[in-house]
Amino acid sequence: MAESVHFGSREVPLAEKQGLVDDVFRSVASRYDLMNDLMSFGLHRAWKSALATAVDPPKRAPFALLEIAGGTGDVAFRLIAAGGEQTRATVCDINAEMLEVGRARAAAAGLGDIVTFTEANAEALPFADRSFDAVTIAFGIRNVPRIEQALAEAHRVLKIGGKFVCLEFSAVDVPGLAGLYDFYSFNVIPALGRVVVGDAHSYRYLVESIRRFPKAAEFAAMMRGVGFARVTHQLMTGGIVALHSGWRL
Ligand SMILES: C[S@@+](CC[C@H](N)C(=O)[O-])C[C@H]1O[C@@H](n2cnc3c(N)ncnc32)[C@H](O)[C@@H]1O
């Protein structure tokens, strides 16, 4: 029987998941950044700042960053701002529509030569072994059908001594917050999606996919399993988000 994976709360054949995920991001691309602000009350900015602090790009040395599933470039732009003049970012994403929004944002910010946008699948990165000083992925890994394959690719393209940092939704670990968070996620977010993007269905998938993603300790074990060393994680905002780090040594 064909292997199956989660697509939100549904089980779908492994080979079908990516196409369904691509439909979601094609539908939301033009309003993606606005929806992030609305859905998270701007909190995604603080979570992404924590990721930038964990990466800590140097101010005075060359630094090559790969942002996997980087979509509209939001995380890459923050890392460029945190780094020095010699920081360069490559944003890769499987979705041409998300990348197109990112390219336009980069051009408008005068970052066309600093940030490169590449259409690529996280499971098969078109980059040489040991190419990057840091590899990041933010709110992307839960959408990838073969998570371990994507983690192994992130590890492969990191230089020895390079750091991988992953930001992803996790599981709320504060009892009073859990019910409120569920209500907000399953009712308010799809309704916002309907009003702002004209698409409640995609936002229902995004919420359901969060619930299906491995817990933080399990994800840390997956990172160790593909070779990352000194893996650590921290939960933020009562467990709504987890930040995992690991090194290629
Ligand atoms: C929630 S968005 C995150 C975008 C960005 N990192 C941010 O935080 O603003 C998830 C992104 O993952 C991308 N994605 C999904 N599956 C992918 C895959 N197999 N390889 C690369 N990107 C993928 C989607 O196209 C989408 O742009």
The ligand as an SDF file (V2000), in Angstrom:
LIG
                    3D

 27 29  0  0  0  0  0  0  0  0999 V2000
    4.3190   29.2610    6.1710 C   0  0  0  0  0  0  0  0  0  0  0  0
    5.3430   29.6110    4.7980 S   0  0  0  0  0  0  0  0  0  0  0  0
    6.8160   30.2210    5.5500 C   0  0  0  0  0  0  0  0  0  0  0  0
    7.5100   31.3170    4.7790 C   0  0  0  0  0  0  0  0  0  0  0  0
    8.6350   32.0520    5.5260 C   0  0  0  0  0  0  0  0  0  0  0  0
    9.6510   31.1310    5.9970 N   0  0  0  0  0  0  0  0  0  0  0  0
    8.0960   32.8780    6.6840 C   0  0  0  0  0  0  0  0  0  0  0  0
    8.2820   32.4750    7.8300 O   0  0  0  0  0  0  0  0  0  0  0  0
    7.5070   33.9220    6.4360 O   0  0  0  0  0  0  0  0  0  0  0  0
    5.7930   27.9880    4.2960 C   0  0  0  0  0  0  0  0  0  0  0  0
    6.5470   27.9280    2.9840 C   0  0  0  0  0  0  0  0  0  0  0  0
    7.0040   26.5730    2.7900 O   0  0  0  0  0  0  0  0  0  0  0  0
    7.0620   26.3610    1.3940 C   0  0  0  0  0  0  0  0  0  0  0  0
    7.2170   24.9280    1.1050 N   0  0  0  0  0  0  0  0  0  0  0  0
    6.2940   23.9580    1.2840 C   0  0  0  0  0  0  0  0  0  0  0  0
    6.8110   22.7740    0.9070 N   0  0  0  0  0  0  0  0  0  0  0  0
    8.0870   23.0030    0.5010 C   0  0  0  0  0  0  0  0  0  0  0  0
    9.1380   22.1690    0.0140 C   0  0  0  0  0  0  0  0  0  0  0  0
    8.9840   20.8540   -0.1170 N   0  0  0  0  0  0  0  0  0  0  0  0
   10.3130   22.7470   -0.3000 N   0  0  0  0  0  0  0  0  0  0  0  0
   10.4870   24.0810   -0.1720 C   0  0  0  0  0  0  0  0  0  0  0  0
    9.5400   24.9210    0.2740 N   0  0  0  0  0  0  0  0  0  0  0  0
    8.3470   24.3860    0.6250 C   0  0  0  0  0  0  0  0  0  0  0  0
    5.7540   26.9720    0.9130 C   0  0  0  0  0  0  0  0  0  0  0  0
    5.7410   27.1820   -0.4660 O   0  0  0  0  0  0  0  0  0  0  0  0
    5.7090   28.2570    1.7520 C   0  0  0  0  0  0  0  0  0  0  0  0
    6.2770   29.3440    1.0730 O   0  0  0  0  0  0  0  0  0  0  0  0
  1  2  1  0
  2  3  1  0
  2 10  1  0
  3  4  1  0
  4  5  1  0
  5  6  1  0
  5  7  1  0
  7  8  2  0
  7  9  1  0
 10 11  1  0
 11 12  1  0
 11 26  1  0
 12 13  1  0
 13 14  1  0
 13 24  1  0
 14 15  1  0
 14 23  1  0
 15 16  2  0
 16 17  1  0
 17 18  1  0
 17 23  2  0
 18 19  1  0
 18 20  2  0
 20 21  1  0
 21 22  2  0
 22 23  1  0
 24 25  1  0
 24 26  1  0
 26 27  1  0
M  CHG  2   2   1   9  -1
M  END
$$$$
